[in-house]
Structure formats: structure tokens, C-alpha cells
Amino acid sequence: SVVGLSVDFITIGFIIWAIWNSINDPLLGTISDRTSTKYGKRRPYIYIAVVPLCVIIILLFTPPITSDLLITRIYFIVIIFIFEFFYTMFGVNSKSLFPEIFQEMESRTKANTIRQVLNIIGLIFAFIFPTLFIPKLTESKYLSNYGFTSILIAVVIAIGFIIFLIIGVREREEFSQDSKIAPTFFKSLKYSLKNKAFRTYIIAGLANWYIWQLLPTIVPLYGEFVLNIGEGESILLGLLLGTSFISAAFFMFFWRWLIIKTGILKKGFMISMTAFIFTLIPLMFISNLIIAFICFFLIGIGMSGSFMFIDLIIPAIIDYDEMKTGIRREGGYFGINAFIVRLSTIFIFLSISLVFNSVGWKVFDPVGTTEQTILGLRSLMTLFPIIALIIAIISMSRFPIDKEKYSEIQKEIEQIHKEKRQKVGIN
């Protein structure tokens, strides 16, 4: 709506982008697994990616001011490709450190609670901060406001990176030899996709990432046209999403307690997604802003569960793979997972394209808003996410790692780790 690209072109652009990611993401993960330097196998890539990411954050929100649509289209394609390369380089390697450093379920759950609360604080900042400087998020006349805001955000991100690099980047020495026997790119893909636990997770992970990205994408339009939030009130849009994230931060401690108390991952994830479904239903019918804030608060219940469980299920899958192969391949798994995250973007824009083309919004037109348009926005906020969650629940019902199986995996890999520690001279 700001730069004037049609939803059809954006959809095509993200399909091309996803094809690129189908190679880029798993490849960067595999390269990381096979890297061996005196600085470790993850740290070099994290250090390399930091500065380019800060610069590209600014470039993402400062497209060329031109009436030539071709230039805008080329800029869009090029910048998302470059951003994705460095973001994956950083994300895959930083996420790979988590299951390596925290090995037991309890320590992982406690550490993951802190991670997710910090993630939520970051999300709150990301959605509220721009609304302080951009009076109306859907107006092209505020394009310069986007540029100014992106510079401030890049500075904040740079500060966060510096803190992370100083205190957060550690690797276990006993896994340093795994890079010498890590499989090649195609073998890594083969091993990962043969893992039944990973195959069932992929569908659930794709569905959840689809929802996490679809809701923030549609909320500005939902708030403006369904809840009647006007110009100069964009802070309310940020607060609306912020309410869900604040709620999710509080409910994170409930899921933390449940996991530590019961040890369940599979059932807990399914319960959280079921709660998510029920809290989304009211968005199909409401139009009152106060009621909307209540509904968005309740959405945090299921949302927090999804945040918590996904980042514990992937490490369990990696442990299961190590039990089978004797090698830790966090990079390979998080690389494919990164592609799944990007793939969800295609489904988002296919959904938006389907709805917007059906209601006469092929190109954003606030003047042409009708009852059909409002119904389309309601559907994107409720029906599409609910269908995705139902598919995810069905998929997770086939997930093979239950509480008993996970205990068995932990016992076996502890013996494997003991042998690895002995090889590098660690008691």
C-alpha cells in the first residue's frame, strides 16, 4: 500500500524468493555443520552477518522514490534476496547454539522461557516503535517516516547484537570434531527428511509460522477497516498487537511450568494450538475496539505455547538424529527450518492474493472498501489461521517422540556425549 506494488507481483516475488531459499537456507546450515575453525563452527558466520544486517534493515524500508515501477520491482527483489542471505547466516547459526549449549529438558525449558520472553519484548518493540513515528502505516506520503524509523531500529538492533556477541556466543568443545564427519549437503537433506519426527514437525511448523506472520501483516488493515482505527491513531495498532505479545510473555511461564512438571512436548503443543483456535474465533465477529483488546489478550495464551514448544521440539528432533547417526547437525535442521519459515511467506501472500482479488483489492484501494472487503479481512484473521492450526494438530498427532521416547533418547545420547568428551580430553 505504501510503494504501490500489486499483491500479484509481491506474491510472484516471494515465490522466486522461496525458490532461492530452498537452496540458500539448507546450504548455509550444512556449511556451518561442516565448518571447523579455531573460533568454532557457528561464531564466524554470526560475526560476518552482523554489520550487513544492520545496513540492510535500513535499505529494506528506504526504496527508491521513483515513478518507474520497474525500478521499484527490481529493488524489491534484490533487497529481499540480500537480506535473506545474511539473515539466514545469522539466524541458523545463532539458533544452532541453543540445543548445543542446553542439553537437558529442564535447562532447555528454563533457558527457552527467557529467550521467548526476550523475543516477545523484541516483537512488542518492532510493532509499537514504528507507530510512534508513522501516523498512518498504509499511506505512501509517510514513506520518509519509514526511512527515519528504520535507522533508529538499526541502531537498537546493533546494540542488541553487541550484547549478544559479548555474552551469548559459546560452543561446546566436545562437539568440535563432529564437523569432520558431518554429511554433505545432499546427504544432510536426505537424513533430515528421512527423520519421521522432522517430517511431521515440518507441517506443524509451517502452519504456525504462517499464522505468526499472517496476523501482524493483516492487523493494520483489520484495525483500520474493521475496528475503525483512524489516521493519527496508528499507536493503537501497535498496542493491539502488543497486548497479544504481553499476554504471551505472561502465559509463557504457565507453559514452562507444564513442561517441567509433566515433561510433555507433543501433547502440550497440541493443547496450545487448540487454545489458539478458540481465541481466534471472536475476531470473525467483533467490531468494538475495547472487545478487540480483550480478544487479542486471550490470543496470547495459544501464541505463547506455540513460541515455547516449537523451540523445544526442534532440539528433541536433533537429539533423536544424533542418537541415530552419532553426529549433531543443528545447522542442517535449522537451515531446513529457516526455509520452512520463508515458505510460509508464500502461503501468506497466496492467501492475501486470493482474498484481495476476490474482494476487488488487487491493488490497495481504501476508497473502494466494501462489506466484502471487511469479510475478507475477517477471514484472513480467523478462518485461514484456524484451518492452518487444524492441519498442524493433525500432523503433530503423528509425532513419534513422546515423553517415554524422549527419556530413552536422552539416556542414549548422554553416552554418546561421554565418548565425545573423552576424545577431546574433557572429564
N, C-alpha and C positions, 0 to 999 in steps of 0.2 A: 504493500500500500504506500510505502514511502518513496521507493525508487521507481515504481511503475512497471515492474516485471509481471507478466501474466502468470497465473498459477500453473498453466500448462508448461511454460518454459522452465519454471522453477522445478517442476516435477521431473522433466526431462534432464535438467541439470543434475539433480540429485540421483537419478538413475545412473548417469555416466559416472558420477562421483562414487556411487556404491560399487560399480564395476572396478574402479581404481582401488577402492578399499578392500575388495575381495582378495587382492594380491598384497597391497601395502601393509595391511594390519597383521595378518598371519606371518608375513615375511619378516617384518620388524621384530615380532615376537620370537620367531625361530632364530634369527640372527643374534638376538640377545641371549637366548639359551646357549648358543654355541660360542659366545664371546668369553675370552679369558685374558684379563689384564691384571696388572698389579693393583689397579683401582677397583677390581671386581668386574662383574659382567653386566650389572644394571647401572651403576653410578655414571660411567662415561656418557651414556646416552641421555641420562637425566640432565647432566651438566650442559651437554651440547644443545638441548632443546629449549632451555630456559629463556635466553635472550631473544631468539627468533619468535617465540610465542608471545612475548610482551609486545613486540613490534607489530606482529600480525593482528593482535587483538584490536589495535588502533586502525589498521588498514581494513579490517572487516567492516567497520562502521563509518568509513570515510570513502565511499565510492566516488568516482569522478563526476563532477557536476557538468553534465552534457545533455544535449537533446538527442544525441546519436544513441539509439537504443542498442546498436550492435556493440559499441564500446562498453556499455553497462553490462551487457550479457557476457562478454569476454572477461571483464573484470570479475564478475560473479563466479564464473567457472574457475578461473586461475586462482583466485584468493582462497576459495574453499578447498582446493587441492593442496595448496601450500600449507594452509592452516592444519589440514588433516594430517599431513605428513609429520609435522613437528608435534602436534597434539598427541598422536599415537605413539611417537617416540618417547614422549614424557610419560603418558598415561600407562602404557603397557609396562614399562619398567618400574614406575613408582608403585603400581598396584601389585606387581610381582613380588615386591619386598614383603607385603603383609603376611601371606601364608608361610613364607620362609622364616620370618622372624618369630611369629606366634604359632606354635605347633599344637598346643592342646586346645580343646574346645572352650574351656573356661577362659583361658587367657585371650583367645581369639575373640570371644564374645565381648569381654570387657573392653579390649582394645577397639573392637569394631563399633561399640557404642560411642566411644569418644570420636572415632573417625566420622561416624554418621551424624553426630550432633554438630561437629565442625562443618561437615558438608552442608547440613541444613542451614547453619549460620551463613555460609557462603551463598547458598541459594536465596536466602532472605535478602542478603545484601545485593545480589545480582538483580533481583526483581524490584526491590524498593528503591535502590540508589538511583537508577536512571530516571525514575518518575519525579525525582526532586529537581531535575534539570530539563526534562522534556514535557511540556504542558499537555501534549496530546500525542500518543505513541503512533497513531495511524496517519499523521499529517506530514506531507512532504516538505512543508515550509519550515519544519523543525529539524531538517537534516543536519544543519550545522551544530545543533544541540547534541545530536548523536555523536559527532566527532569530538566535541569537548568532553562529553561524558566518557567516551572510550579511553581518552588519555588519562583521566582520573582513575578509571578502573584498571588500566595497565600498570599504573603506579602502585595501586593496592596489591595487585597480583605479584608484582616484582618483590614487594616487601614479604609477601607470603612465601614466595619461592626461596628467598634468602633464609628465612627462618627454617624452612623445611630442609634446605641443603646443609644447614649448620647442625641441626639436631635430629633429623629424621631419616638420613640415608645410611643404613647399616646393612651388611650382608654376613651370613653365617659362613665361616671358613670351611666347615665340613662339606658344604655343597659346591665348593670351588672346583672340584675335579669332575663334576657332572658335565661341564661344558665340553670336555674332551670326548665324551661318548654320546653327546646329545644327537638325536637323529637329524637328517637333512630336512629341508622344507617339505618336500612331498611325503616323506615318511612321517614327519611330525603331524601333518594334516591327516594322514591315514590313521595313525594311532589315536589321535584325538576323536575323530569321527567314528571309530570303531567302539569307543567307550560309550556304552549304553547310558550311563549316568549323564554324560555330557550331552548326548543326543536329546534326551528328554528335557534336560535343563534348557537347551538352546531355544526351544519353543516357548517355554515359560519366560525366559529372559528376554526374548524378542518382544513378547506381549507386554511385559512390564515396562521395558524401555519405550515402547510405543506410547504407552499411557503417560509416562513421566514427561515425555517431550510434547505430546499432543495437547495436554491440558494447558501448560504455560503458553503454547502457541495460540490457542483459541481464546483464553481468558480475556485478553484485551478487547477482542471483538464481542465476546459474550457479555463482558461488563458494560461496554458502550451501547450495544443494541438490545440486549435482553434486560439488563439491570438499569439501563439509562444513566450511566455514569458519563458526565459531560466534560467538555473541554475545560482544562484547568484543574480537573479532579483526578488526574491520572495517578496521583498518590494512592487513591482508593483501590486502584487495580493492583498496585504493589502490595498494599495491606491485605487485600483479599487472598492473594497467593501466600503472602507472609503468614496469614492466620493458619493456613494448612501446614506450613513448614514449622511454625512454632508448636502447633499441636503435635506434629510428627516427632519433634525433639522430645517432648514430654512423654509420649507413648513409647518412645524408643526404650525407656527404662522398664516398661512393662514387658516388652518382648525380650529384653535382656534377662529379666528375672525368670521368664518362662523357659528360655533356652537353658540357662544354668540349672534351674530346678528340675527340668524334665529331660533335657538332652535331645529334644525333638527338633529336627530341621524340616523334614518333608511335611509332616502334618502341620507344623507351625506355619510354614509358608502358605499352605492351602487355606488355613484358617484366616490368615491375614488378607489373602486375596478375596475370600468370601466376604469379610468385613468391608473391604474396599468396594465391592459390588453394591452392597446395601446403602453405603453412604453416598454413592454417585446418583442413585435413582432420583432424589428430590430435585436435582439440577434440571431435570426434564420439565419441571412444572413451575418452579418459583420465578418471581419477578421482583420481589422485595429485597432491597439491599441488606437490611438487618438479618433477615432469614438466610440470605446468601452467606453472610459471615458465619452464622451458626453451622450451616451445611459444610462450608469449607473447613471449619474447625474439626468437624467429625471425620472428614476425608483423611485427616492426618492419622487416624487410627490404622487404617489399612495401608496407607502410604508408608508409614514408618516401618511396618512389618516387612513390606517389600524391600525397602532400603536395607534393613537388617539381614534378612535371610539370604538374599542373593549373594552378598559378600561373604557369607559363611558357607554357602553351598558350593561355590566355585573352589575354594580351598579344599573342601571334602573330596571333590572330584579329582583335584590334583593329587591328594594323598592316595586315593584309590589307584590312580595311574602309576604313582611311584611304587605302590605295592606290587603292581603287575610287571613294571618294566625296570625298577631299580633306579630310575632317573627322575629328578624333579624337573618339570617342564612348565613352570609358571608362565614364561614368556609365550610359549606356544598356545596355551589355553587362553590367556588374557588377550593374545593377538586375535584369535578367532572370536572371542567375546567382544572385542572392540569392533570387529566387522559386524557382529550381530547388532550392536548398538547403532552403528551407522545405517544398517539395513532397515532398522525401524523408521528412520527418517523417510525412506522411500514410501513405506506404508502410510506414514503420516500425510505426505503430500498427495499420494494417490487418494486417500480418504478425503482430504480437503478439496482436491480437484473434482472428485466425484460429486461431492455435496455442492460446492460453489457453482459448478457448471449446471447442476440441476436446478439451482435457485436463481440463476441469472447473474452470478457474481464471478464470471470468468476473469474479469479484471475488477479489482476492488472498487465499488461504487456506493458510498454511503447514502447518496441521494436515492438510489434505487432499492432501498431496504423495504422488504415486504414481509408478510406473515410467513411466507415460505422460507425467506432468509432466516428469520428468527427460529423457525423449526429446524432448519439445517444446523444452526449454531448449537441448539439444544441437543441435537442428535450427536454432534461431534463431541460434546461434553459428557454424554451419558451412554447412548446406545453402542457407539463404536468401542469405547473403553470396556464396557460390560461384556461385549462379545469377545474381546481380546482376553479378558480375565477368565472367562469360562473355558476358553481354549487352553489357557495356561494351567488351570486347575486340573483339567482332564489329562494334560501332559504330565504334570507332577505326580498324578496318581500312579504313574508307571515308573517313577524314580526308584531305582533299586537300592539306594543307600538309606536304610532306616537306622534306628538307634542302635540295634544289635550289630548290624553290619559295620557301622562306623566304629564301634568299640573294637571289633575284630581288626579293622584296618589300622587303627591306632597302635595296637599291640605289634602288628607285623612291621609297620614302618619304623617303630622305635628300635627294633632290632637292626633294621637296615641303617638307620642313623648312627647307631652304636658302631657298626662296622665302618661307616664313613669317617666317623670321628677318629677311630683308631688309625686309619690310613693316613690322616694328616697330622697325627700326633697330639690329638686333643683327648684329655681324660673324660 
